[in-house]
Amino acid sequence: MANRPTFKGTLELTAELLGAMKKAGANERGHYTLEIAVWPNTRGTSERSPTHTGPIKVKGQQDSPVAYASFWVNDGEATGSASADDLF
């Protein structure tokens, strides 16, 4: 899988999440921080379905609006585990 990233993903951000992120303000480095948690996508309907999906929220805000992330693992295994020819 040369020249392919190990992980590829998309983020589907909502206007509400962007507003909450702006309201929370930037961190000490001037960056806005989101929290993403993804799990294996057990409901994938095709080979092109993301291997992992999960919510996105503003870091540290329990009542943050939620958006969604989709990730694909490019190691040939849907679970994201190490491939059989991995040396480590």
Biopython code that builds the backbone (N, CA, C, O; Angstrom):
import numpy as np
from Bio.PDB.StructureBuilder import StructureBuilder

atoms = [
    (1, "MET", "N", (0.823, -1.183, 0.000)),
    (1, "MET", "CA", (0.000, 0.000, 0.000)),
    (1, "MET", "C", (0.874, 1.255, 0.000)),
    (1, "MET", "O", (0.561, 2.231, 0.683)),
    (2, "ALA", "N", (1.941, 1.231, -0.747)),
    (2, "ALA", "CA", (2.833, 2.383, -0.823)),
    (2, "ALA", "C", (2.087, 3.612, -1.313)),
    (2, "ALA", "O", (1.169, 3.514, -2.127)),
    (3, "ASN", "N", (2.482, 4.746, -0.817)),
    (3, "ASN", "CA", (1.917, 6.041, -1.190)),
    (3, "ASN", "C", (0.471, 6.239, -0.770)),
    (3, "ASN", "O", (-0.159, 7.206, -1.199)),
    (4, "ARG", "N", (-0.066, 5.369, 0.041)),
    (4, "ARG", "CA", (-1.424, 5.552, 0.564)),
    (4, "ARG", "C", (-1.321, 5.836, 2.049)),
    (4, "ARG", "O", (-0.543, 5.182, 2.743)),
    (5, "PRO", "N", (-2.085, 6.794, 2.558)),
    (5, "PRO", "CA", (-2.036, 7.058, 3.990)),
    (5, "PRO", "C", (-2.597, 5.874, 4.775)),
    (5, "PRO", "O", (-3.451, 5.143, 4.274)),
    (6, "THR", "N", (-2.122, 5.688, 5.988)),
    (6, "THR", "CA", (-2.628, 4.616, 6.829)),
    (6, "THR", "C", (-4.098, 4.832, 7.135)),
    (6, "THR", "O", (-4.890, 3.891, 7.115)),
    (7, "PHE", "N", (-4.458, 6.070, 7.417)),
    (7, "PHE", "CA", (-5.840, 6.432, 7.706)),
    (7, "PHE", "C", (-6.259, 7.568, 6.793)),
    (7, "PHE", "O", (-5.466, 8.453, 6.471)),
    (8, "LYS", "N", (-7.507, 7.530, 6.384)),
    (8, "LYS", "CA", (-8.090, 8.611, 5.598)),
    (8, "LYS", "C", (-9.441, 8.905, 6.235)),
    (8, "LYS", "O", (-10.128, 7.985, 6.678)),
    (9, "GLY", "N", (-9.827, 10.169, 6.287)),
    (9, "GLY", "CA", (-11.086, 10.456, 6.944)),
    (9, "GLY", "C", (-11.788, 11.680, 6.424)),
    (9, "GLY", "O", (-11.219, 12.492, 5.695)),
    (10, "THR", "N", (-13.050, 11.797, 6.818)),
    (10, "THR", "CA", (-13.843, 12.978, 6.521)),
    (10, "THR", "C", (-14.538, 13.422, 7.798)),
    (10, "THR", "O", (-14.882, 12.606, 8.654)),
    (11, "LEU", "N", (-14.737, 14.721, 7.909)),
    (11, "LEU", "CA", (-15.451, 15.293, 9.035)),
    (11, "LEU", "C", (-16.670, 16.019, 8.493)),
    (11, "LEU", "O", (-16.561, 16.803, 7.550)),
    (12, "GLU", "N", (-17.817, 15.767, 9.076)),
    (12, "GLU", "CA", (-19.044, 16.442, 8.684)),
    (12, "GLU", "C", (-19.425, 17.392, 9.814)),
    (12, "GLU", "O", (-20.123, 17.009, 10.753)),
    (13, "LEU", "N", (-18.957, 18.637, 9.711)),
    (13, "LEU", "CA", (-19.180, 19.625, 10.759)),
    (13, "LEU", "C", (-20.472, 20.386, 10.519)),
    (13, "LEU", "O", (-20.815, 20.701, 9.380)),
    (14, "THR", "N", (-21.181, 20.678, 11.591)),
    (14, "THR", "CA", (-22.424, 21.437, 11.501)),
    (14, "THR", "C", (-22.171, 22.892, 11.890)),
    (14, "THR", "O", (-21.175, 23.205, 12.543)),
    (15, "ALA", "N", (-23.070, 23.767, 11.488)),
    (15, "ALA", "CA", (-22.968, 25.180, 11.865)),
    (15, "ALA", "C", (-23.023, 25.330, 13.389)),
    (15, "ALA", "O", (-22.349, 26.193, 13.952)),
    (16, "GLU", "N", (-23.818, 24.500, 14.048)),
    (16, "GLU", "CA", (-23.915, 24.555, 15.514)),
    (16, "GLU", "C", (-22.581, 24.192, 16.170)),
    (16, "GLU", "O", (-22.174, 24.830, 17.141)),
    (17, "LEU", "N", (-21.907, 23.182, 15.650)),
    (17, "LEU", "CA", (-20.613, 22.795, 16.203)),
    (17, "LEU", "C", (-19.582, 23.892, 15.971)),
    (17, "LEU", "O", (-18.801, 24.208, 16.869)),
    (18, "LEU", "N", (-19.574, 24.470, 14.782)),
    (18, "LEU", "CA", (-18.625, 25.553, 14.490)),
    (18, "LEU", "C", (-18.875, 26.755, 15.401)),
    (18, "LEU", "O", (-17.928, 27.395, 15.858)),
    (19, "GLY", "N", (-20.147, 27.064, 15.666)),
    (19, "GLY", "CA", (-20.485, 28.158, 16.575)),
    (19, "GLY", "C", (-20.009, 27.878, 17.996)),
    (19, "GLY", "O", (-19.477, 28.769, 18.659)),
    (20, "ALA", "N", (-20.198, 26.646, 18.469)),
    (20, "ALA", "CA", (-19.757, 26.262, 19.811)),
    (20, "ALA", "C", (-18.234, 26.296, 19.907)),
    (20, "ALA", "O", (-17.679, 26.677, 20.938)),
    (21, "MET", "N", (-17.570, 25.900, 18.836)),
    (21, "MET", "CA", (-16.111, 25.926, 18.805)),
    (21, "MET", "C", (-15.610, 27.369, 18.898)),
    (21, "MET", "O", (-14.672, 27.660, 19.639)),
    (22, "LYS", "N", (-16.239, 28.266, 18.144)),
    (22, "LYS", "CA", (-15.866, 29.674, 18.180)),
    (22, "LYS", "C", (-16.127, 30.262, 19.566)),
    (22, "LYS", "O", (-15.307, 31.023, 20.079)),
    (23, "LYS", "N", (-17.259, 29.917, 20.171)),
    (23, "LYS", "CA", (-17.606, 30.413, 21.499)),
    (23, "LYS", "C", (-16.606, 29.920, 22.549)),
    (23, "LYS", "O", (-16.264, 30.660, 23.471)),
    (24, "ALA", "N", (-16.139, 28.679, 22.415)),
    (24, "ALA", "CA", (-15.167, 28.113, 23.356)),
    (24, "ALA", "C", (-13.825, 28.826, 23.248)),
    (24, "ALA", "O", (-13.078, 28.897, 24.224)),
    (25, "GLY", "N", (-13.518, 29.349, 22.079)),
    (25, "GLY", "CA", (-12.271, 30.082, 21.883)),
    (25, "GLY", "C", (-11.087, 29.192, 21.578)),
    (25, "GLY", "O", (-11.140, 27.969, 21.707)),
    (26, "ALA", "N", (-10.027, 29.843, 21.173)),
    (26, "ALA", "CA", (-8.790, 29.134, 20.810)),
    (26, "ALA", "C", (-8.015, 28.738, 22.065)),
    (26, "ALA", "O", (-8.176, 29.339, 23.127)),
    (27, "ASN", "N", (-7.165, 27.707, 21.920)),
    (27, "ASN", "CA", (-6.306, 27.300, 23.032)),
    (27, "ASN", "C", (-5.086, 28.214, 23.105)),
    (27, "ASN", "O", (-5.004, 29.205, 22.379)),
    (28, "GLU", "N", (-4.146, 27.883, 23.975)),
    (28, "GLU", "CA", (-2.962, 28.732, 24.189)),
    (28, "GLU", "C", (-2.082, 28.865, 22.952)),
    (28, "GLU", "O", (-1.284, 29.797, 22.864)),
    (29, "ARG", "N", (-2.212, 27.954, 22.000)),
    (29, "ARG", "CA", (-1.441, 28.033, 20.757)),
    (29, "ARG", "C", (-2.231, 28.680, 19.622)),
    (29, "ARG", "O", (-1.750, 28.767, 18.493)),
    (30, "GLY", "N", (-3.449, 29.134, 19.930)),
    (30, "GLY", "CA", (-4.270, 29.768, 18.914)),
    (30, "GLY", "C", (-5.061, 28.798, 18.060)),
    (30, "GLY", "O", (-5.576, 29.180, 17.009)),
    (31, "HIS", "N", (-5.167, 27.543, 18.493)),
    (31, "HIS", "CA", (-5.893, 26.520, 17.743)),
    (31, "HIS", "C", (-7.232, 26.217, 18.409)),
    (31, "HIS", "O", (-7.388, 26.372, 19.620)),
    (32, "TYR", "N", (-8.182, 25.788, 17.607)),
    (32, "TYR", "CA", (-9.474, 25.345, 18.121)),
    (32, "TYR", "C", (-9.426, 23.827, 18.217)),
    (32, "TYR", "O", (-8.987, 23.158, 17.282)),
    (33, "THR", "N", (-9.876, 23.281, 19.342)),
    (33, "THR", "CA", (-9.710, 21.853, 19.591)),
    (33, "THR", "C", (-11.039, 21.119, 19.594)),
    (33, "THR", "O", (-11.966, 21.476, 20.320)),
    (34, "LEU", "N", (-11.111, 20.085, 18.766)),
    (34, "LEU", "CA", (-12.267, 19.199, 18.724)),
    (34, "LEU", "C", (-11.857, 17.835, 19.268)),
    (34, "LEU", "O", (-10.685, 17.461, 19.218)),
    (35, "GLU", "N", (-12.819, 17.108, 19.780)),
    (35, "GLU", "CA", (-12.589, 15.764, 20.288)),
    (35, "GLU", "C", (-13.307, 14.793, 19.358)),
    (35, "GLU", "O", (-14.487, 14.972, 19.056)),
    (36, "ILE", "N", (-12.593, 13.770, 18.908)),
    (36, "ILE", "CA", (-13.164, 12.780, 17.993)),
    (36, "ILE", "C", (-12.965, 11.393, 18.605)),
    (36, "ILE", "O", (-11.872, 11.061, 19.064)),
    (37, "ALA", "N", (-14.012, 10.599, 18.609)),
    (37, "ALA", "CA", (-13.921, 9.217, 19.070)),
    (37, "ALA", "C", (-14.535, 8.342, 17.984)),
    (37, "ALA", "O", (-15.683, 8.556, 17.595)),
    (38, "VAL", "N", (-13.789, 7.363, 17.494)),
    (38, "VAL", "CA", (-14.309, 6.485, 16.442)),
    (38, "VAL", "C", (-14.219, 5.026, 16.872)),
    (38, "VAL", "O", (-13.310, 4.620, 17.596)),
    (39, "TRP", "N", (-15.191, 4.258, 16.401)),
    (39, "TRP", "CA", (-15.267, 2.829, 16.667)),
    (39, "TRP", "C", (-15.419, 2.104, 15.343)),
    (39, "TRP", "O", (-15.814, 2.712, 14.348)),
    (40, "PRO", "N", (-15.111, 0.804, 15.314)),
    (40, "PRO", "CA", (-15.322, 0.045, 14.074)),
    (40, "PRO", "C", (-16.769, 0.160, 13.612)),
    (40, "PRO", "O", (-17.699, 0.057, 14.412)),
    (41, "ASN", "N", (-16.944, 0.371, 12.336)),
    (41, "ASN", "CA", (-18.274, 0.491, 11.732)),
    (41, "ASN", "C", (-18.802, -0.907, 11.449)),
    (41, "ASN", "O", (-18.468, -1.510, 10.430)),
    (42, "THR", "N", (-19.618, -1.412, 12.345)),
    (42, "THR", "CA", (-20.159, -2.770, 12.197)),
    (42, "THR", "C", (-21.381, -2.808, 11.299)),
    (42, "THR", "O", (-21.871, -3.888, 10.971)),
    (43, "ARG", "N", (-21.887, -1.637, 10.891)),
    (43, "ARG", "CA", (-23.065, -1.590, 10.031)),
    (43, "ARG", "C", (-22.711, -1.209, 8.596)),
    (43, "ARG", "O", (-23.584, -0.778, 7.842)),
    (44, "GLY", "N", (-21.453, -1.360, 8.209)),
    (44, "GLY", "CA", (-21.044, -1.019, 6.850)),
    (44, "GLY", "C", (-21.883, -1.747, 5.821)),
    (44, "GLY", "O", (-22.070, -2.961, 5.902)),
    (45, "THR", "N", (-22.384, -1.003, 4.856)),
    (45, "THR", "CA", (-23.284, -1.608, 3.872)),
    (45, "THR", "C", (-22.584, -1.976, 2.567)),
    (45, "THR", "O", (-23.169, -2.645, 1.715)),
    (46, "SER", "N", (-21.335, -1.542, 2.410)),
    (46, "SER", "CA", (-20.596, -1.884, 1.198)),
    (46, "SER", "C", (-19.100, -1.846, 1.496)),
    (46, "SER", "O", (-18.682, -1.446, 2.582)),
    (47, "GLU", "N", (-18.303, -2.267, 0.519)),
    (47, "GLU", "CA", (-16.847, -2.225, 0.683)),
    (47, "GLU", "C", (-16.337, -0.805, 0.784)),
    (47, "GLU", "O", (-15.242, -0.578, 1.299)),
    (48, "ARG", "N", (-17.109, 0.156, 0.303)),
    (48, "ARG", "CA", (-16.699, 1.557, 0.334)),
    (48, "ARG", "C", (-17.114, 2.268, 1.617)),
    (48, "ARG", "O", (-16.745, 3.423, 1.833)),
    (49, "SER", "N", (-17.878, 1.588, 2.471)),
    (49, "SER", "CA", (-18.298, 2.178, 3.737)),
    (49, "SER", "C", (-17.073, 2.448, 4.598)),
    (49, "SER", "O", (-16.084, 1.721, 4.504)),
    (50, "PRO", "N", (-17.119, 3.484, 5.441)),
    (50, "PRO", "CA", (-15.981, 3.749, 6.316)),
    (50, "PRO", "C", (-15.751, 2.581, 7.271)),
    (50, "PRO", "O", (-16.700, 1.927, 7.702)),
    (51, "THR", "N", (-14.498, 2.326, 7.595)),
    (51, "THR", "CA", (-14.178, 1.252, 8.532)),
    (51, "THR", "C", (-14.446, 1.677, 9.972)),
    (51, "THR", "O", (-14.678, 0.829, 10.833)),
    (52, "HIS", "N", (-14.415, 2.985, 10.240)),
    (52, "HIS", "CA", (-14.645, 3.514, 11.584)),
    (52, "HIS", "C", (-15.490, 4.785, 11.491)),
    (52, "HIS", "O", (-15.313, 5.590, 10.577)),
    (53, "THR", "N", (-16.405, 4.958, 12.440)),
    (53, "THR", "CA", (-17.240, 6.157, 12.494)),
    (53, "THR", "C", (-17.398, 6.584, 13.945)),
    (53, "THR", "O", (-17.195, 5.791, 14.865)),
    (54, "GLY", "N", (-17.760, 7.840, 14.138)),
    (54, "GLY", "CA", (-17.996, 8.303, 15.498)),
    (54, "GLY", "C", (-18.279, 9.786, 15.573)),
    (54, "GLY", "O", (-18.247, 10.486, 14.561)),
    (55, "PRO", "N", (-18.558, 10.268, 16.786)),
    (55, "PRO", "CA", (-18.937, 11.656, 16.989)),
    (55, "PRO", "C", (-17.740, 12.607, 17.116)),
    (55, "PRO", "O", (-16.628, 12.205, 17.460)),
    (56, "ILE", "N", (-18.014, 13.875, 16.826)),
    (56, "ILE", "CA", (-17.060, 14.962, 17.002)),
    (56, "ILE", "C", (-17.743, 15.978, 17.902)),
    (56, "ILE", "O", (-18.920, 16.283, 17.706)),
    (57, "LYS", "N", (-17.022, 16.510, 18.891)),
    (57, "LYS", "CA", (-17.568, 17.575, 19.721)),
    (57, "LYS", "C", (-16.445, 18.508, 20.143)),
    (57, "LYS", "O", (-15.268, 18.203, 19.951)),
    (58, "VAL", "N", (-16.815, 19.646, 20.717)),
    (58, "VAL", "CA", (-15.827, 20.595, 21.204)),
    (58, "VAL", "C", (-15.208, 20.004, 22.464)),
    (58, "VAL", "O", (-15.922, 19.588, 23.376)),
    (59, "LYS", "N", (-13.885, 19.970, 22.514)),
    (59, "LYS", "CA", (-13.176, 19.349, 23.632)),
    (59, "LYS", "C", (-13.520, 20.050, 24.943)),
    (59, "LYS", "O", (-13.474, 21.276, 25.045)),
    (60, "GLY", "N", (-13.863, 19.246, 25.933)),
    (60, "GLY", "CA", (-14.150, 19.759, 27.263)),
    (60, "GLY", "C", (-15.579, 20.228, 27.483)),
    (60, "GLY", "O", (-15.916, 20.652, 28.588)),
    (61, "GLN", "N", (-16.426, 20.165, 26.467)),
    (61, "GLN", "CA", (-17.821, 20.581, 26.606)),
    (61, "GLN", "C", (-18.737, 19.366, 26.553)),
    (61, "GLN", "O", (-18.900, 18.750, 25.500)),
    (62, "GLN", "N", (-19.334, 19.023, 27.692)),
    (62, "GLN", "CA", (-20.226, 17.868, 27.722)),
    (62, "GLN", "C", (-21.502, 18.113, 26.935)),
    (62, "GLN", "O", (-22.075, 17.173, 26.384)),
    (63, "ASP", "N", (-21.953, 19.351, 26.872)),
    (63, "ASP", "CA", (-23.192, 19.656, 26.156)),
    (63, "ASP", "C", (-22.935, 20.199, 24.752)),
    (63, "ASP", "O", (-23.788, 20.873, 24.175)),
    (64, "SER", "N", (-21.776, 19.907, 24.215)),
    (64, "SER", "CA", (-21.398, 20.378, 22.880)),
    (64, "SER", "C", (-22.314, 19.795, 21.814)),
    (64, "SER", "O", (-22.727, 18.640, 21.922)),
    (65, "PRO", "N", (-22.642, 20.581, 20.778)),
    (65, "PRO", "CA", (-23.329, 19.996, 19.626)),
    (65, "PRO", "C", (-22.440, 18.893, 19.030)),
    (65, "PRO", "O", (-21.217, 18.942, 19.162)),
    (66, "VAL", "N", (-23.045, 17.920, 18.390)),
    (66, "VAL", "CA", (-22.296, 16.782, 17.861)),
    (66, "VAL", "C", (-22.326, 16.788, 16.336)),
    (66, "VAL", "O", (-23.359, 17.050, 15.718)),
    (67, "ALA", "N", (-21.179, 16.495, 15.749)),
    (67, "ALA", "CA", (-21.048, 16.269, 14.317)),
    (67, "ALA", "C", (-20.490, 14.852, 14.169)),
    (67, "ALA", "O", (-20.399, 14.125, 15.158)),
    (68, "TYR", "N", (-20.116, 14.447, 12.952)),
    (68, "TYR", "CA", (-19.701, 13.060, 12.756)),
    (68, "TYR", "C", (-18.433, 12.924, 11.918)),
    (68, "TYR", "O", (-18.162, 13.729, 11.028)),
    (69, "ALA", "N", (-17.667, 11.880, 12.229)),
    (69, "ALA", "CA", (-16.431, 11.571, 11.523)),
    (69, "ALA", "C", (-16.541, 10.185, 10.896)),
    (69, "ALA", "O", (-17.180, 9.285, 11.441)),
    (70, "SER", "N", (-15.906, 10.039, 9.743)),
    (70, "SER", "CA", (-15.800, 8.743, 9.067)),
    (70, "SER", "C", (-14.331, 8.536, 8.725)),
    (70, "SER", "O", (-13.692, 9.429, 8.168)),
    (71, "PHE", "N", (-13.790, 7.367, 9.054)),
    (71, "PHE", "CA", (-12.399, 7.053, 8.760)),
    (71, "PHE", "C", (-12.297, 5.716, 8.046)),
    (71, "PHE", "O", (-13.089, 4.799, 8.268)),
    (72, "TRP", "N", (-11.305, 5.639, 7.192)),
    (72, "TRP", "CA", (-11.004, 4.409, 6.474)),
    (72, "TRP", "C", (-9.585, 4.004, 6.830)),
    (72, "TRP", "O", (-8.689, 4.847, 6.863)),
    (73, "VAL", "N", (-9.372, 2.718, 7.098)),
    (73, "VAL", "CA", (-8.044, 2.170, 7.361)),
    (73, "VAL", "C", (-7.573, 1.538, 6.066)),
    (73, "VAL", "O", (-8.267, 0.689, 5.506)),
    (74, "ASN", "N", (-6.414, 1.932, 5.584)),
    (74, "ASN", "CA", (-5.904, 1.456, 4.296)),
    (74, "ASN", "C", (-4.929, 0.301, 4.416)),
    (74, "ASN", "O", (-4.015, 0.178, 3.600)),
    (75, "ASP", "N", (-5.108, -0.553, 5.423)),
    (75, "ASP", "CA", (-4.212, -1.703, 5.545)),
    (75, "ASP", "C", (-4.835, -2.983, 5.014)),
    (75, "ASP", "O", (-4.249, -4.056, 5.156)),
    (76, "GLY", "N", (-5.997, -2.891, 4.413)),
    (76, "GLY", "CA", (-6.643, -4.064, 3.843)),
    (76, "GLY", "C", (-7.486, -4.846, 4.818)),
    (76, "GLY", "O", (-8.071, -5.866, 4.453)),
    (77, "GLU", "N", (-7.560, -4.382, 6.071)),
    (77, "GLU", "CA", (-8.364, -5.065, 7.077)),
    (77, "GLU", "C", (-9.363, -4.081, 7.655)),
    (77, "GLU", "O", (-8.984, -2.985, 8.068)),
    (78, "ALA", "N", (-10.614, -4.449, 7.690)),
    (78, "ALA", "CA", (-11.676, -3.551, 8.148)),
    (78, "ALA", "C", (-11.563, -3.187, 9.620)),
    (78, "ALA", "O", (-12.083, -2.149, 10.030)),
    (79, "THR", "N", (-10.900, -4.007, 10.427)),
    (79, "THR", "CA", (-10.824, -3.729, 11.855)),
    (79, "THR", "C", (-9.686, -2.797, 12.202)),
    (79, "THR", "O", (-9.645, -2.275, 13.316)),
    (80, "GLY", "N", (-8.765, -2.571, 11.292)),
    (80, "GLY", "CA", (-7.648, -1.681, 11.563)),
    (80, "GLY", "C", (-6.499, -2.348, 12.295)),
    (80, "GLY", "O", (-5.572, -1.656, 12.716)),
    (81, "SER", "N", (-6.519, -3.658, 12.463)),
    (81, "SER", "CA", (-5.429, -4.343, 13.140)),
    (81, "SER", "C", (-4.226, -4.457, 12.205)),
    (81, "SER", "O", (-4.346, -4.249, 10.998)),
    (82, "ALA", "N", (-3.085, -4.784, 12.763)),
    (82, "ALA", "CA", (-1.855, -4.892, 11.971)),
    (82, "ALA", "C", (-1.972, -5.992, 10.922)),
    (82, "ALA", "O", (-2.585, -7.030, 11.171)),
    (83, "SER", "N", (-1.396, -5.768, 9.774)),
    (83, "SER", "CA", (-1.467, -6.766, 8.724)),
    (83, "SER", "C", (-0.487, -7.909, 9.010)),
    (83, "SER", "O", (0.435, -7.760, 9.812)),
    (84, "ALA", "N", (-0.696, -9.038, 8.353)),
    (84, "ALA", "CA", (0.091, -10.238, 8.609)),
    (84, "ALA", "C", (1.570, -10.041, 8.293)),
    (84, "ALA", "O", (2.411, -10.716, 8.887)),
    (85, "ASP", "N", (1.914, -9.132, 7.372)),
    (85, "ASP", "CA", (3.316, -8.943, 7.027)),
    (85, "ASP", "C", (3.959, -7.799, 7.815)),
    (85, "ASP", "O", (5.070, -7.382, 7.489)),
    (86, "ASP", "N", (3.287, -7.291, 8.836)),
    (86, "ASP", "CA", (3.833, -6.232, 9.670)),
    (86, "ASP", "C", (4.972, -6.793, 10.509)),
    (86, "ASP", "O", (4.813, -7.834, 11.146)),
    (87, "LEU", "N", (6.108, -6.126, 10.520)),
    (87, "LEU", "CA", (7.271, -6.607, 11.249)),
    (87, "LEU", "C", (7.159, -6.413, 12.748)),
    (87, "LEU", "O", (7.864, -7.082, 13.503)),
    (88, "PHE", "N", (6.312, -5.539, 13.191)),
    (88, "PHE", "CA", (6.199, -5.260, 14.627)),
    (88, "PHE", "C", (4.861, -5.694, 15.091)),
    (88, "PHE", "O", (4.542, -5.555, 16.272)),
]
sb = StructureBuilder()
sb.init_structure("model")
sb.init_model(0)
sb.init_chain("A")
sb.init_seg("    ")
for serial, (resi, resn, name, xyz) in enumerate(atoms, 1):
    if name == "N":
        sb.init_residue(resn, " ", resi, " ")
    sb.init_atom(name, np.array(xyz, "f"), 0.0, 1.0, " ", f" {name:<3s}", serial, name[0])
structure = sb.get_structure()
